């Protein structure tokens, strides 16, 4: 499939898969979407609720590494130790990574950290900075088997229009199992079928204001009474 680097509305770059007319991030602003959905509505929400000193995050769709970069920045700001696992079946090519402009448009994104995140070996935890360690795993989402391991899941898979099999009850059961009690999952999607699949496996689901260009998004909680 033909892929190309495009510039989104906020000036940040992402990858477009032309055959699918699908992007790794929103064309209305890759950076703004990541900050709103995953950092503000996911990470910041969880930190405010529980005030943890350390957390574990699972990203479904590591892609360009944008969400990991932003999370590393927040880990240092908040003095919270974050163990971050990124799942990706088809890693982004080095030539594509070189064309991303995140170190130019994100003031806190240091070039050596950006390089470390992308060049670190797969399958093993690596220290990226004082408060952030990363493990990248190359596998399909359906092959995740961990139980009660993560506090937050960033669910950033390709949309249900092009990959509906990633937004099913089976996949969300895997996500539910992977979360600790009171863990949360955040995603840019607000489709009714997605919300129903989440609720069917036990999630409590909120519809929340979405990022630029999208009216709503979803946040799901694994509430254990």
N, C-alpha and C positions, 0 to 999 in steps of 0.2 A: 504493500500500500504506500502511496506517495505521501510523504510528510514534509512540512516546511515550517520554518519559524515565522511567526507573525507577531505584530505589535498590537496589543489590546488598547482599549480606550484610555487607560490611565498611564500609558507609556511603557508598561511592563510587557515582556515578551512571553510567548508560550508556543507550544507545538500544535499544529493543525494536521489532522489526518484528512486529506482532501476527499478520499473515496467515501468517507462517512459524513463529511461536513461536520466534523466533531473536533473540539479542541481539548487540550489538557486542562485549561482553565477558561473562565468566562471571557468572551470577547469584550465585555463591558468593563473589564479591568481585572487582570489576573491577580495583581497584588491586593487590590481592594477586596476581592472575593475571599482570598485566603485570610486576610486580616479579620474580616467580618465573621465568616463562617467558623473558622477553625481556632483563631486566636481569641477574639472577643467572646463569641458565643459558646466556644468549647473550653479552651484553656483558662481564660480569665474567669469564666463562670465557675468552673470547678475549684479554682484556687480561692475564690471568694467564699464559696460554700464551706470548704473543709480545711483551709489553711494548712495544707500538708507541707512537710519539709522535703519530701521526695515523691515522685509519681512515675507511673509507666504509661506510655502512650503507644498505641498501634495505629499506623497509617495504612489504609487500604488504597493502594495506588501511589507509590512513592514518586513516580514520574520525574519531574524536573527538580525535585528536592526543595521547591519553594516553601512548602509547609514546614519541612524540617528546619530550614534556615531561619524562618520566623520564630519557630519554637525555641531554637538555640538562643536566639537573641533575648527572648523573654525569660529563659532559664537564668541567664546571667543577671538580668534586671531584677528578677524576683528572688534570687538566691534560693531557688528550688532545684534540687537535683532531679534531672529528667532522664530516664532510660527510654529511648525512642526506637521502636522497631518499625521499619518501612517494608511493606510487602509489594513486590513488583514482579510480574511474570515476564515482562519484556523490557529490560532496562533501556533507558535513553542512551543514545550513542554519544561518545565523547565529542564528536564534531558538532552535535546539537547543543551540548552543554556549553561549549565555547561561544556559542552565539547568544546565550542568555545574558541579560543585562542587569541582573539583580544586584551585583556589587555597585553598579552605577546609580541605581534609583533608590536603594535602601541604605540610608546613611550608616546604620549600625552593622551592615553586612560586610565583614572583613574578607578580603580576597583569599587569605590563607585558610579561613574557616570554610568558605565556599568550596575551595579546592579539596580540603580534607573530607568534607561531606561527600563529595562525588568520587574521590579517589580511594576512600577507605575500602578495605577488602569486604566482600560479601560474606554473610553467614556467621560472623563473629562480632561481639560488641567491641567497639573502639572508642576511646576517649577523644572527644572532639574539642572540648573546652572544660573549664573547671566544673561546670554544673550540667554538662550535656554529654551523654554517651549514645552512640548510634549502632544499631545492627540492621543491615539491609539483608532481606531474604528474597531470593528469587524462587517464587512458587505461585501456584494458582490460589486464589482466595478460598476455594472449596477444600484445599488441603491443610488449612489451619486447624490445629487440634488442641491448642492450649486451653486450659480451663482456669477461670478466675484469676487472670494474670494482669489485666490492664485496668487502669482507672479511666482512661479516655480513649475513644476510637475516633479518628478522623476518617470518615467514609467518603473517599474522593475518587471513586471508580468512574469509568466512563458512563454516560447517561443511559437510562433504561431504553431510550429510543434505539440505540445501536447495540447495547449489550444487556437485554432484559434478564438474562440468566444470572446477572450479578445483583439483582434487586429482588430476590425471591425469599420466601419463608426459609428455605434451606440455608441460604447465605446468612440471613439475619439470626437464625438459630445459632450458627457458628459464632457470630458476633456477640450474641447474648451470653453464650457459654464462656467466651474469652474475657468478658468483663468481670471485675470484682463487684461485690454488692455495692449498690449506689453509684456504680460507674455510669458514664454517659457516652453516647454516640452522637456526633453531629455530622450533618451532611447538607450540601447545597440543595438537594432535591426536596420538593414539596408535593410530589405526585400522590394522589389518593391511594393508588395501589401500593406504593412504597410504605405509606403510613399504616395501611391495613396489614401488610406483611410483618411490619415491626410489632404491631399490637398483637398479632396472632401468636407470636413466640414469647410474649410476656413483657415487652417494653411498655412503659408509659411515655406517650409521645406528645410533644408540644409543637404547634405551628408558631413560628417566630418571623419577624420581619427579615426579609432576605437582603443580600448584597445588591449593589447597583445593577439595575437591569433585571432583577428578579424580585417578585413581590413577597415570596415567603421561602422559608427553609424549615428543616426539621431538627429537633433535638430529642433524643430518646434516652430514657433513664431506666436502669436496672434497679428498681426499687424493691428492697427486701424488707418486709415488715417484721 
